[in-house]
Amino acid sequence: NAGVIQTPRHKVTGKGQEATLWCEPISGHSAVFWYRQTIVQGLEFLTYFRNQAPIDDSGMPKERFSAQMPNQSHSTLKIQSTQPQDSAVYLCASSLEGNQDTQYFGPGTRLLVL
Amino acid sequence: GDSVTQTEGQVALSEEDFLTIHCNYSASGYPALFWYVQYPGEGPQFLFRASRDKEKGSSRGFEATYDKGTTSFHLRKASVQESDSAVYYCALVDTNAYKVIFGKGTHLHVLP
């Protein structure tokens, strides 16, 4: 029973480059979440999809960050013009319909912007 | 806004010691409370939850009781093992919501 899959596990980009992070939720889970984890800020909510529809992106930085869920089996988080302060672990989580508060996390993508 | 405050920093214990990690919350509604555990290189793993006053959650020998009066959800384990070394997060989700609000995490080191 595969858990949430995230690729790549590690990504290094130069300042100003674009980074795309991928998430495959647990099969049958209709809710997908993205979080960011840093030493200073801890775990922060970024955005939430339910049945592929964007529901809440209140945690997303207004510029440069975007997320999509083109089908039920994957979601992407794209960061344009990456900056060193974007360096973090980006975590994807999924949950069942009607049980959105119990979320299952993937291993994360560690992004390093040089 | 809603928040979670837990034992800060690191806790070092020896095997078979008793563990307590304190967690207090602040929320406008009646939240569900959670404990997650995170091992190096992995995402947080759901440990257990409680959603009503006096409800006890438990898993793998860890337990916590929802206390609305003291707004607390302290994590306890009677006898820790080296394999319990990890970062533990207390968290809440407000009623009818979905956004998990995490505490800052407590790094548990269990020495053999």
Chai-1 contact restraints between the chains, C-beta under 6 A:
chainA,res_idxA,chainB,res_idxB,connection_type,confidence,min_distance_angstrom,max_distance_angstrom,comment,restraint_id
A,G42,B,F102,contact,1.0,0.0,6.0,A-B,restraint_1
A,G42,B,K104,contact,1.0,0.0,6.0,A-B,restraint_2
A,L43,B,F102,contact,1.0,0.0,6.0,A-B,restraint_3
A,F45,B,K99,contact,1.0,0.0,6.0,A-B,restraint_4
A,Y48,B,Y98,contact,1.0,0.0,6.0,A-B,restraint_5
A,L91,B,G43,contact,1.0,0.0,6.0,A-B,restraint_6
A,Q100,B,Y98,contact,1.0,0.0,6.0,A-B,restraint_7
A,D101,B,A32,contact,1.0,0.0,6.0,A-B,restraint_8
A,D101,B,V93,contact,1.0,0.0,6.0,A-B,restraint_9
A,F105,B,G43,contact,1.0,0.0,6.0,A-B,restraint_10
A,F105,B,P44,contact,1.0,0.0,6.0,A-B,restraint_11
A,G106,B,G43,contact,1.0,0.0,6.0,A-B,restraint_12
A,P107,B,E42,contact,1.0,0.0,6.0,A-B,restraint_13
A,P107,B,G43,contact,1.0,0.0,6.0,A-B,restraint_14
A,G108,B,G43,contact,1.0,0.0,6.0,A-B,restraint_15
